[in-house]
């Protein structure tokens, strides 16, 4: 979607870049709010993938042959990011790390191709049902492509795909029935198409269990060359992977020391014992849903009182996860807060919280409330995701002058729309939690718990890089999380699998957060008594979801030129 009035060779090229992006990534397009491809699924057949590769190579050739022209700073950044995106995608399309080696890619695209049409009411229900029927009809072909293309896979990826098949079957049977009832869907082809798609998932699951699990690969690592590509052309980091690992190790040790040294502030010598006490402080069943909104309002009021940034008029409503999603959701990358669409989005965005009701057995109620305790609601669901963190950053991104920055951090089937949006999206959400702590919004215990979060953020960066360098096996990554980050086995195993599937994806939290803090310090030094925190945050967020390193360079350049 072109939001600029100026035309030039580069802008015309960028128009074609986005047109191709949506054509070859139709499920992403739906999440982004471009609905021209809502009836299609990706084509990973030999011809389909070959067409995508040829198209991307042609785009790069055309970009390099553009006549010289003066680009604005924003256009220059978009050029860097689009070129980097194409280079990374070419590697992904030609490697064994994605559609040629990971069956989970197929299950995720197929399921979220359907779910994406019903998570928000962006169009009349009849139109969305028609698009869903078309995608359901395409599901057997997509899964058959997965069976053809993926003949060997790391066992953990295959096991994840098997679980996702189980979730898909729950969605396409019980979930579809509930969706039909909830949305009053009358088109009989919807149910019959879902049944055919369910049969395709059953067949794919039999292939995964009966054949692919017996053709294991140990190639969880993307390798040094690809990792360098992600770091340089995606995040635009200057330090090499080994330098980042060293930095993360130092920062993790400092966080550990803080936890140990300040444990006695809470009457104990054991940080784990102190932090586990947070689960005891939680709302009642009757007050559970209201507590999300109450804390959201408190964050808003604190941000306004402290003049932290410009708070957008971007309503969000905390609601129970819809019934049609509940059985399937635990099997997938099903987010509580999924980024709103960049375009054509509804006026109110829904935050889908874990449902609870008084009819649940008492022990289940207590377990759920302890997991969704006061600190978890405040720090994760409100500060990090639903308010000053992701939600506010997303609003600013959608109004950015950068066309890449508008869409890059939109959540899609298994990751954000463009890798380059990560350090801003996740860096800002982590930074925002620290900002609210500085504003006095966190309790002493919550402030203390943020050092455990930082310790784990550092651990994720280390595992991400060491695993893809080939220094860690998957089991060694799991062990590192258990020993060094205090994760239980299931959490450590799940995190390590996610790290292995998405190279460079976990390092964005630590480095994004710390680059923002460093930029704030640098700008305060450059501007002296002219530095204003609200103006800094508003200016920073105005760039959209692009690498923090590029924002930092541009903001400091402008500040130095203003001197």
QUIZIFEN-V556269 format. One record per backbone hydrogen bond with DSSP energy under -1.0 kcal/mol. NH is the residue of the N-H (numbers start at 1). CO is the residue of the C=O. E is the energy in kcal/mol with one decimal. If there is no record, write none. Layout:
nh,co,e
NH,CO,E
NH,CO,E
This chain:
nh,co,e
12,8,-2.7
13,9,-2.1
14,10,-2.7
15,11,-2.3
16,12,-1.7
17,13,-2.2
18,14,-2.3
19,15,-2.1
20,16,-2.6
21,17,-2.3
22,18,-2.4
23,19,-1.9
24,20,-2.4
25,21,-1.0
29,25,-2.1
30,26,-1.7
31,27,-2.0
32,28,-2.4
33,29,-1.4
34,29,-2.7
40,37,-2.0
49,45,-3.2
50,46,-1.9
51,47,-2.5
52,48,-1.9
53,49,-2.5
54,50,-2.6
55,51,-2.5
56,52,-2.3
57,53,-2.4
58,54,-2.4
59,55,-2.2
60,56,-2.1
61,57,-2.3
62,58,-2.7
63,59,-2.4
64,60,-2.3
65,61,-1.3
66,63,-1.2
76,72,-2.7
77,73,-2.0
78,74,-2.6
79,75,-2.2
80,76,-2.0
81,77,-2.6
82,78,-2.7
83,79,-2.2
84,80,-2.4
85,81,-2.6
86,82,-2.2
87,83,-2.0
88,84,-2.3
89,85,-2.8
90,86,-2.4
91,87,-1.7
92,88,-2.5
93,89,-3.0
94,90,-1.3
101,98,-2.0
102,98,-2.8
105,102,-1.3
107,103,-1.5
108,104,-2.5
109,105,-2.1
110,106,-2.2
111,107,-2.3
112,108,-2.5
113,109,-1.5
115,111,-2.6
116,112,-2.2
117,114,-1.6
118,115,-2.2
119,115,-1.0
122,120,-1.7
128,124,-1.8
129,125,-2.3
130,126,-1.9
131,127,-2.0
132,128,-2.3
133,129,-2.6
134,130,-1.9
135,131,-2.2
136,132,-3.0
137,133,-2.2
138,134,-1.2
142,138,-2.0
143,139,-2.5
144,140,-2.0
145,141,-1.9
146,142,-1.7
147,143,-1.9
148,144,-2.1
149,145,-2.9
150,146,-2.4
151,149,-1.1
153,215,-1.3
158,154,-1.9
159,155,-3.0
160,156,-1.8
161,157,-2.2
162,158,-2.3
163,159,-2.1
164,160,-2.2
165,161,-2.0
166,162,-1.9
167,163,-2.2
168,164,-2.6
169,165,-2.4
170,166,-1.8
171,167,-2.3
172,168,-3.0
175,170,-2.5
176,171,-1.5
177,173,-1.9
178,174,-2.1
179,175,-2.6
180,176,-2.7
181,177,-1.9
182,178,-3.2
183,179,-2.7
185,180,-1.8
190,187,-1.5
192,188,-1.7
193,189,-2.4
194,190,-1.9
195,191,-1.9
196,192,-1.7
197,193,-2.2
198,194,-2.5
199,195,-1.9
200,196,-1.7
201,197,-2.1
202,198,-2.4
203,199,-2.1
204,200,-2.4
205,201,-2.7
206,202,-2.0
207,203,-1.8
208,204,-2.4
209,205,-2.6
210,206,-2.8
211,207,-2.4
212,207,-2.1
213,208,-2.2
214,211,-1.4
215,212,-2.1
217,153,-1.3
220,218,-1.8
223,468,-1.6
227,223,-2.4
228,224,-2.5
229,225,-1.6
230,226,-2.2
231,227,-2.4
232,228,-2.8
233,229,-2.4
234,230,-1.1
235,230,-1.9
237,231,-2.7
244,240,-1.9
245,241,-2.4
246,242,-2.2
247,243,-2.2
248,244,-2.8
249,245,-2.5
250,246,-2.1
251,247,-2.5
252,248,-2.4
253,249,-2.0
254,250,-2.0
255,251,-2.0
256,252,-2.3
257,253,-2.4
258,254,-2.1
259,255,-2.2
260,256,-2.3
261,257,-3.1
262,258,-2.2
265,262,-1.2
266,263,-1.9
267,264,-1.5
268,263,-1.3
274,270,-1.9
275,271,-2.8
276,272,-2.2
278,275,-1.6
279,276,-1.2
280,277,-1.3
281,278,-1.5
291,287,-1.7
294,290,-2.5
295,291,-2.3
296,292,-2.0
297,293,-2.5
298,294,-1.8
299,295,-2.3
300,296,-2.4
301,297,-2.5
302,298,-2.2
303,299,-2.7
304,300,-2.2
305,301,-2.7
306,302,-2.7
308,303,-2.4
314,312,-1.5
317,349,-2.8
319,351,-2.7
321,353,-2.3
325,322,-1.6
329,325,-2.7
331,328,-2.1
332,329,-2.0
334,332,-2.0
343,32,-2.2
349,315,-2.1
351,317,-2.9
352,336,-2.2
353,319,-2.7
360,357,-1.7
365,361,-2.3
366,362,-2.3
367,363,-2.1
368,364,-2.3
369,365,-2.7
370,366,-2.3
371,367,-1.8
372,368,-2.2
374,281,-2.7
377,373,-2.7
378,374,-2.5
379,375,-3.2
380,376,-1.7
381,376,-1.6
382,377,-1.5
383,378,-3.0
384,379,-2.0
385,380,-1.6
386,381,-1.0
387,382,-1.7
389,383,-1.5
390,384,-2.5
391,385,-1.8
392,387,-2.4
393,389,-2.1
394,390,-3.0
395,391,-1.8
396,392,-2.0
397,393,-2.4
398,394,-2.6
400,397,-1.9
406,402,-1.2
408,404,-2.2
410,407,-2.0
412,415,-1.8
417,410,-1.8
418,408,-2.6
421,418,-2.2
422,419,-1.8
425,421,-2.3
426,422,-2.6
428,424,-2.7
429,425,-1.5
430,426,-2.0
431,427,-2.5
432,428,-3.1
433,429,-1.1
434,430,-1.5
435,431,-2.4
436,432,-2.2
437,433,-1.6
438,434,-2.3
439,435,-1.5
440,437,-1.6
441,436,-2.6
447,443,-2.8
448,444,-2.3
449,445,-2.4
450,446,-1.1
451,448,-1.6
453,449,-1.9
454,450,-2.2
455,451,-2.1
456,452,-2.3
457,453,-2.2
458,454,-2.4
459,455,-2.0
460,456,-2.3
461,457,-1.7
462,458,-2.2
463,459,-2.7
464,460,-2.7
465,461,-2.0
466,462,-2.9
467,463,-2.8
468,464,-1.5
469,465,-1.4
471,466,-2.2
472,466,-1.3
477,473,-2.0
478,474,-2.3
479,475,-2.3
480,476,-2.3
481,477,-2.0
482,478,-2.1
483,479,-2.8
484,480,-3.0
485,481,-1.3
487,481,-1.8
492,488,-2.6
493,489,-2.9
494,490,-2.5
495,491,-2.4
496,492,-2.3
497,493,-2.1
498,494,-2.0
499,495,-2.5
500,496,-2.3
501,497,-1.9
502,498,-1.5
505,502,-2.0
509,506,-1.0
511,507,-2.0
512,508,-1.8
513,509,-2.2
514,510,-2.6
515,511,-2.1
516,512,-1.8
517,513,-2.0
518,514,-2.2
519,515,-2.4
520,516,-2.5
521,517,-1.9
522,518,-2.6
523,519,-2.9
524,520,-2.2
525,521,-1.9
526,522,-2.4
527,523,-2.7
528,524,-1.7
530,527,-2.1
531,528,-1.8
536,532,-2.5
537,533,-2.6
538,534,-2.7
539,535,-2.4
540,536,-2.7
541,537,-2.8
542,538,-1.4
543,540,-1.2
544,541,-1.7
545,405,-2.4
546,544,-1.9
551,547,-1.7
552,548,-2.9
553,549,-2.0
554,550,-1.9
555,551,-2.9
556,552,-2.4
557,553,-1.9
558,554,-2.3
559,555,-2.1
560,556,-2.5
561,557,-2.1
562,558,-1.3
